[in-house]
Amino acid sequence: MRVVVTGASGFLGRLLAESLLRSGTFDGEPVSSLVLVDRVARPDGTPPSGVSVQTVQGDLVEHLDTVFEQPVHVLFHLAAAVSAECEADFDLGMRVNVDVTRALLEAARAQAQAGGPVVRTVFASSIAVYGSDPALPLPAAVGETTLPVPRSSYGTQKLMCEHLVADCTRRGFVDGRVVRLMTVAVRPGRPNAAASGFLSGIVREPLAGLPAVCPVDPGLKVALSSPRRTVAGILRVAEAQRGTGAGYLEGPLPVNLPALTVSVADILATLRQVAGDTVADRVTLAPDPAIEAIVTSWPAVFDYSRAAALGLEPDPDFLSVLRDYLADHPDAVTATD
């Protein structure tokens, strides 16, 4: 079985690849080859495994022939330009998020039509496909049947790709599965350009002895998922058998991964509880209207019964999320009381 991961140098891409390498299997079958694709170099640290690893670096569209030079059985498409990037540069978002996704689907379609395997294609979408509109306010709890009304270019691009995946699946070109990701926190490493990036930064930076800025009202409620739960959710949806009933992936709808609903104030209070006043006081409030406009349009409460039917649950509380971060990244923590 040959498995491809795009965006493999990104945070979630690395975690997903490492999980596949550790298990050496996908859906109970041995993975013979793992192809890691990204426009930037992959960091060192790939765990030892009996799986053959191929790295493809550069523009994905230009390397499609390399990616599909041998049959692809499973494709995890995580590569994307993030929310604030897309809002600042419309053309970038359309090229990276829409054009690349269409090119991948076309390559998978060509493989199937040439008699090759139908690619199980897992597309990482986002809760940014939702948005509150005065003419169509969001329900108290958002589910997969809630009409998406994105309020950002990023959310619009993700929704466009969801429909492309769904139509290609309907026509038998791919076996598409769309996973809508919550904001993933706490992310280690350097800040990225995502509008939601501050939700990791207000924890990560103070723990590293650095100042951090909170650009939104602390009363804002957000939907979060830890890295561990996010990767587990992606894999569970990818491996689920299609059918009806508990444990099966029913119908064509996307799957909203389970969310922990928590306020920014609760995040900061948990940081203070665990790391102490000196660390927590490194966070200052400085409202940023551009960031607020994006993140306040996203829903914070979800009906995740579709994911629950697959055995997935949200993180129990932010304390558990923070403890996971401390356990997984001890070298990134230099400051606690």
Residue, then its C-alpha position, 0 to 999 in steps of 0.5 A: m500500500r502506497v500512502v501520500v501525505t501532502g503538507a508533510s512538513g507542517f505540524l499536523g503532517r509530521l504527526l500524521a506521518e509519524s503515526l503511520l510510520r509507528s504503526g506501519t499499517f493503514d486500515g489493517e494493511p501494511v504500508s509499503s511506501l509513505v510519500l511525504v510531500d511539501r514545498v519546504a524541507r521536512p525536519d529531521g526526526t522521522p521515527p525508525s520504521g520498516v516503511s519505505v519513505q519517499t520525500v518530494q519537495g517543491d511545488l506539488v502541481e509540478h511534482l504530480d508525476t512523481v507522486f503518481e509515478q506508482p499507484v497511490h492507494v491513500l492520499f491525505h491532503l493537508a497542504a494549505a495556505v492558512s486563514a490570515e494568509c488567504e485574507a491578505d492574499f486572495d490569489l495565494g489562497m486560490r492557488v494553494n488551496v483550490d488549484v492544488t486540490r483540483a490538480l490532485l483530484e484530477a491526478a487521482r481521477a486519471q489513475a482510476q480511469a486508467g484502471g488503477p486503484v480508486v484513491r481513498t482521499v482524505f481532505a483536511s477542511s476547517i470549521a472556517v466553512y461556517g460563519s454567522d450571517p444576519a440573514l442566517p444566524l448559526p444554531a446553538a450547536v453547529g452540525e454537518t447539516t448546518l448550512p456553511v456560510p463562510r466569512s473569510s476567503y480561507g473558509t470559502q476556499k475550503l468549502m469549494c474544495e469540499h464540494l469538489v471532493a464530494d462530486c469526485t466521490r459521487r462520480g467514482f473518481v475517488d473515495g473522498r472523506v472530508v474532515r473539518l478540523m477545529t483549531v488545533a492547540v497547543r501547537p509547538g514551534r514558531p507562530n504561523a499566519a493562521a488567525s487562530g494562531f494566538l490560541s497556541g501563542i498565549v500558552r506556548e510563548p509564556l511557557a518559553g519565557l516570551p511575551a505574548v499578545c491576546p488579540v481578542d476579548p478574553g470572553l470569546k469562546v472557541a472550539l479547540s482540539s489537541p494535536r493528539r485528538t486531531v490526528a487520531g480523528i483524521l486517521r479514524v475517519a480515513e480508516a472507517q468503512r462505509g455503511t450505516g450504524a455505529g462505527y461506519l461512515e454514513g453518507p457523503l457528509p463531512v465529519n466535524l471532529p469533536a470540539l472542546t468549547v472553552s473561553v480564552a479566559d479559561i485558557l489563560a486561567t488554566l495557564r496561570q493555575v499550572a505555570g504560575d503568575t509570572v508566566a501568565d502575566r506575560v500575556t497582554l491584551a491588545p485587540d486586533p480588529a482583523i483577527e477578531a473579525i475572522v475568529t468571532s465568525w467561527p462557531a464555538v459549540f458543535d454537535y459532534s454525534r457523527a464523529a461520536a458514532l465513529g468512537l471519537e470524543p473531544d478533549p475533556d478540558f483545557l487542563s488535559v490539553l495543556r498537560d499533553y503539551l507539557a508532556d510532549h514538548p518538555d524542551a519548549v518549556t523554560a519558565t514555570d513558577 
